[in-house]
Structures are given as C-alpha cells and as structure tokens.
Amino acid sequence: MPILSGTARIAGIIGWPVAHSRSPRLHGFWLERHGVDGAYVPLAIRPDHFATAVRGLAQAGFAGANVTIPHKLSAFTLCDSVDETAHRAGAVNTLLFQDGRITGSNTDGWGFVANLRAHGVAPDRGPALILGAGGAARAVAAALQAEGASVTIANRTPERASQLAADLPGLAVVSWEAVGDALRDHALLINTTSLGMTGHTPLDLDLAPAPDGLAVADIVYVPLETPLLAAARARGLRTVDGLGMLLYQAIPGFRAWFGVTPEVDDALRRFVAADLLPA
C-alpha cells in the first residue's frame, strides 16, 4: 500500500451498511494505477448521524465522498448546491467539499449511459422500457430523456410509477402486468429493480414477445449475468450487465477529488469482477 503524505487527498463512500461496497476496491485500483497521493475509504454512518458526519468530513479536509443507500435523498437536502443531474434524479450520489461548501451531483444516469455505449448500444436507439420506479430508475430515466430517448416506466406499485412520471415530464407509464406485451414496442429494456439479484426473487418475465433488435440491460451486478440477461442472451438479444454502470459512474468523482480522469478498461473490470465471484 502506498505511503500517504501530509497533503494526501482523501475521499470515501458513505452508507449504512457499507461493507458490501466495491467502490473502495474500484477507486483503490485507480489510485494505485495513477500513483495518486490519496486514499478512498468505507464510511459506515448511521442515518441519524449523516448530516453531522458529512459536515465533519468536510471540515476534516476530505475532498468529497460517494453516497449510497440509504443516504442519497438526505445528501440532496444537505448540499449547499446541486447540479442538474442531481435535480433531475432527485438524489445525490457524489459529494465535493470545496471552500467550505458541499456540492452534489448524481452520476448514476451518466454511468448507465456510458455503459450502454461501451456495449455498442446507443441510448437513443428507440423507446426504452424501465422496470422499477426507485432512485436508480429515476436517474436512468432522466439520463435517457436527456439523450433524446422516449421512456416508459413499469413498477409493481403503480402509484410510485405515476409519481415518477409526474416528476419527469414526458415519461409514460404501463402497468406491470402489461410489460410482456409492451416489449414489442420498445428497443431497450432496463431492469432497475432488485429482482434477479443474488438472494432476491428472479424477475419473472417472458421475453418471447421481444423484437429481435431489443437490447436488455440490468443494473444488478451480483450476479454478473442475472436470469433476465441469461434469458435474453439465449434468445440472441444484445445484453448489458450492471458492472459497467458501477465502474463508469465513479469516473466524475475520482476526477473531481484526485485530479485525474481514470479509464474503464478490461483490467479494471476483471479486478472488480473478481470480488463478485462466490468463494
């Protein structure tokens, strides 16, 4: 491990819990690759301590932090200012501490779109159908709209889908039961729910109605190939796993904190993916 100097730049990831996060491994890889005098650490902070802890980190000289569940909404309200990505997503996942101010952004949507492009999928290739209406769905929908794509939302709780559509003008809503039929009219399917994640119920969706040109993306990355992606691959459809979104969304924060623009490549992907494999 590199020896830090007295001027080292320090950042981290705030969550509760946070031990599961792969972000320290990801940022640690980049720090070593670029020889940065800095560190990125996990910060397990209880929700009732969040505001005090974040202000303390800023005062202690941290460069900034990522924010994960359950703090993204609290981070939004805590910031002195937030950018357009955070406004549209309604949440913050990246904090920058500078000149006594806390600024926030949301890089989840940017990371999702960058991952699509890395897999050869244009974000505006055609209508997109998003499964889920939580924070990740909001960030992905906002990013796709910004790219010029038309977006439809389906959620198991219809009220949440309707609320998201009200918050993002132009968003369409289809019932959860009608998702199978709706596939025919879409060029991109995105799962933003926890269905299919290790330890969770698989996503029960028949892809038989899917057109041949449909691309299927899943933001879940444990496992790397979810049942949905396996079913799509078996039908010969283009698939996009969730690991790339994790990797790409980290670029803006690393650049802001450490002054280097890192690269997502096969070596990084293999290094982070190795930590996802069962023991």
LINWOBEL-V289271 format. One record per run of one state. SS is the DSSP state (2 for helix, 1 for strand, 0 for the rest). FROM is the first residue (numbers start at 0). TO is the last residue. Records with the same first field share a line. If there is no record, write none. Layout:
# LINWOBEL-V289271
SS = FROM-TO, FROM-TO
This chain:
# LINWOBEL-V289271
0 = 0-7, 15-21, 34-36, 44-45, 59-62, 67-70, 78-79, 82-82, 89-92, 98-99, 105-106, 118-126, 131-133, 146-149, 154-156, 167-170, 173-174, 185-186, 191-205, 209-213, 218-225, 234-236, 240-241, 249-249, 258-264, 273-278
1 = 8-14, 37-43, 63-66, 80-81, 93-97, 100-104, 127-130, 150-153, 171-172, 187-190, 214-217, 237-239
2 = 22-33, 46-58, 71-77, 83-88, 107-117, 134-145, 157-166, 175-184, 206-208, 226-233, 242-248, 250-257, 265-272
